[in-house]
Amino acid sequence: MSLRIGRLVLETHRQVIYLHLGPKRNCPACHGEGAIPALTETQPHDIEYDLCPCWRPAGIRIPLAPRTRRNAEVPF
């Protein structure tokens, strides 16, 4: 599930919440999409995309439950 408040995006997963900034809606480079065509020499139908500098997908990770530790011993 995800919730967007302006540029702030809140995503919930099983045991963690992610907070990050989305792309700017009025960015002249990506027009709010978050990706711009990469400058590569590929075929016209194979367009690759790079992240726009206005987007910060790396954000804050908030765990809801502690991670479980696995035993170092092999059970068999």
C-alpha positions as CSV (number, residue, x, y, z in Angstrom):
1,M,0.0,0.0,0.0
2,S,1.3,3.5,-0.7
3,L,0.2,7.0,0.2
4,R,1.3,10.2,-1.5
5,I,1.2,13.6,0.2
6,G,2.7,16.1,-2.2
7,R,6.2,14.7,-3.0
8,L,6.3,12.5,0.1
9,V,5.6,8.9,-0.6
10,L,4.8,6.5,2.3
11,E,4.9,2.8,1.3
12,T,4.0,-0.1,3.7
13,H,5.2,-3.6,3.3
14,R,4.9,-6.6,5.6
15,Q,7.2,-5.5,8.4
16,V,8.6,-2.2,7.3
17,I,7.5,1.4,6.3
18,Y,9.5,3.3,3.6
19,L,9.4,7.1,3.3
20,H,10.9,8.8,0.3
21,L,10.5,11.9,-1.9
22,G,8.8,11.4,-5.3
23,P,9.6,13.3,-8.5
24,K,8.6,17.0,-8.7
25,R,5.4,17.5,-10.6
26,N,6.7,20.7,-12.3
27,C,10.2,19.4,-13.2
28,P,11.1,20.6,-16.8
29,A,13.3,17.5,-17.5
30,C,10.9,14.7,-16.6
31,H,7.5,16.4,-16.3
32,G,6.7,14.6,-13.1
33,E,7.5,11.1,-14.3
34,G,10.8,10.7,-12.5
35,A,12.7,9.3,-15.5
36,I,14.4,10.9,-18.5
37,P,15.5,9.2,-21.7
38,A,19.2,8.1,-21.4
39,L,21.7,9.3,-24.0
40,T,22.7,5.9,-25.5
41,E,23.1,4.7,-29.0
42,T,20.5,2.0,-29.2
43,Q,17.7,1.3,-31.6
44,P,14.9,3.8,-31.6
45,H,12.4,1.3,-30.1
46,D,14.8,0.4,-27.3
47,I,14.7,3.6,-25.2
48,E,16.5,3.3,-21.8
49,Y,15.7,5.7,-19.0
50,D,17.7,7.3,-16.2
51,L,16.4,8.7,-12.9
52,C,15.8,12.4,-13.0
53,P,17.8,14.4,-10.5
54,C,14.6,15.8,-8.9
55,W,13.7,12.3,-7.6
56,R,15.1,10.8,-4.4
57,P,14.0,7.2,-4.3
58,A,16.4,6.3,-1.5
59,G,14.7,7.3,1.7
60,I,14.1,6.2,5.3
61,R,13.3,2.6,6.3
62,I,11.3,2.2,9.5
63,P,11.1,-1.5,10.7
64,L,7.8,-2.5,12.4
65,A,9.1,-5.7,13.9
66,P,12.6,-6.8,14.8
67,R,14.4,-9.1,12.3
68,T,14.7,-12.7,13.4
69,R,18.1,-14.2,13.6
70,R,18.7,-17.5,12.0
71,N,20.7,-20.2,13.7
72,A,24.2,-20.6,12.3
73,E,23.9,-24.4,12.7
74,V,22.5,-26.4,9.8
75,P,19.6,-28.7,11.0
76,F,20.6,-31.7,8.9
